[in-house]
């Protein structure tokens, strides 16, 4: 059974930094990509950043230049370095793992990030 576990969420003041981690365990097929999605109350979950196992990264415009995504393929672990945090970055951050070859999706339970003004 695949398990996806996020960590690193916390309360922080605007301008501060956090580092989120996501680890996939129990996965037998190769991972194609991993990504971070953010959800705030009343809104749909939205993709923030993603990275393939060969290192190709994608960022939404709202986080470009402030967030850095990375992946450790040996550990099936993805990181999100979040700098210059803003109150609008507040939300629950979910990790999504995409398997090969059939594109199976595995979500984590989420980690809360709260940024105060």
C-alpha positions as CSV (number, residue, x, y, z in Angstrom):
1,X,0.0,0.0,0.0
2,X,1.4,3.4,-1.0
3,X,1.7,6.0,1.7
4,X,2.4,9.6,1.1
5,X,3.5,11.7,4.1
6,X,4.0,15.4,4.2
7,X,5.8,17.4,7.0
8,X,7.1,20.8,7.7
9,X,4.0,23.0,7.9
10,X,4.0,25.6,10.6
11,X,3.0,29.1,11.6
12,X,5.4,31.8,10.4
13,X,5.4,35.5,10.0
14,X,5.4,37.2,6.6
15,X,8.9,37.2,5.1
16,X,9.8,34.0,6.8
17,X,10.8,30.6,5.4
18,X,9.6,27.0,5.7
19,X,10.7,23.8,4.1
20,X,8.1,21.1,3.3
21,X,9.0,17.5,2.8
22,X,7.0,14.7,1.2
23,X,8.0,11.0,1.2
24,X,6.3,8.2,-0.7
25,X,6.6,4.7,0.8
26,X,5.3,1.3,-0.2
27,X,5.5,2.3,-3.9
28,X,6.6,-0.5,-6.2
29,X,6.4,1.2,-9.6
30,X,8.8,4.0,-10.6
31,X,7.6,7.5,-9.8
32,X,7.0,9.8,-12.7
33,X,6.7,13.1,-10.9
34,X,5.7,14.7,-7.5
35,X,4.0,17.9,-6.9
36,X,2.7,20.3,-4.3
37,X,-0.9,21.5,-4.3
38,X,-2.4,24.2,-2.1
39,X,-6.0,24.4,-0.8
40,X,-7.6,27.3,1.0
41,X,-11.2,27.2,2.5
42,X,-13.8,27.7,-0.2
43,X,-11.5,27.2,-3.1
44,X,-10.3,24.2,-5.2
45,X,-7.0,22.6,-4.7
46,X,-4.4,24.2,-7.0
47,X,-1.0,23.1,-8.3
48,X,1.8,25.2,-6.9
49,X,4.9,23.4,-8.1
50,X,5.9,20.0,-9.5
51,X,9.0,18.1,-10.4
52,X,9.7,15.1,-12.5
53,X,12.2,12.4,-11.5
54,X,14.6,13.7,-14.1
55,X,14.5,17.1,-12.5
56,X,12.2,19.2,-14.7
57,X,10.4,21.6,-12.4
58,X,7.3,23.7,-12.9
59,X,6.2,26.6,-10.8
60,X,2.9,28.6,-10.7
61,X,3.6,32.3,-11.3
62,X,2.5,33.2,-7.8
63,X,5.5,31.3,-6.3
64,X,8.1,31.8,-8.9
65,X,11.3,33.2,-7.5
66,X,10.2,32.5,-3.9
67,X,9.8,28.7,-3.8
68,X,12.2,26.0,-4.9
69,X,11.2,22.4,-5.5
70,X,13.7,19.5,-5.4
71,X,13.6,15.7,-5.4
72,X,15.7,13.0,-3.9
73,X,15.0,10.0,-6.1
74,X,16.9,7.6,-3.9
75,X,14.6,8.5,-1.0
76,X,11.3,9.0,-2.9
77,X,11.3,12.4,-1.2
78,X,10.4,15.8,-2.5
79,X,11.1,19.1,-0.9
80,X,9.6,22.6,-1.2
81,X,11.8,25.5,0.1
82,X,9.5,28.4,0.7
83,X,11.1,31.8,1.1
84,X,9.7,35.3,1.4
85,X,6.4,33.9,2.5
86,X,3.2,36.0,2.2
87,X,-0.1,35.7,4.0
88,X,-1.7,34.6,0.8
89,X,0.6,31.5,0.9
90,X,-1.5,30.3,3.8
91,X,-3.3,27.0,3.2
92,X,-3.1,23.2,3.4
93,X,-0.3,21.9,1.2
94,X,-0.9,18.5,-0.3
95,X,1.7,16.2,-1.9
96,X,0.7,14.3,-5.1
97,X,2.8,11.4,-6.4
98,X,2.3,10.2,-10.0
99,X,3.3,6.6,-10.7
100,X,4.5,5.1,-13.9
101,X,3.4,3.6,-16.2
102,X,-0.3,4.1,-15.7
103,X,-0.3,7.5,-14.0
104,X,-1.8,6.3,-10.8
105,X,-2.2,9.2,-8.3
106,X,-1.4,9.1,-4.6
107,X,-2.3,12.0,-2.3
108,X,-0.9,12.8,1.1
109,X,-3.0,14.0,4.0
110,X,-1.7,17.6,3.8
111,X,0.3,19.9,6.0
112,X,-0.9,23.3,7.2
113,X,1.1,26.4,6.4
114,X,-0.1,29.6,8.1
115,X,1.6,33.0,7.4
116,X,0.7,36.0,9.5
117,X,0.9,39.6,8.3
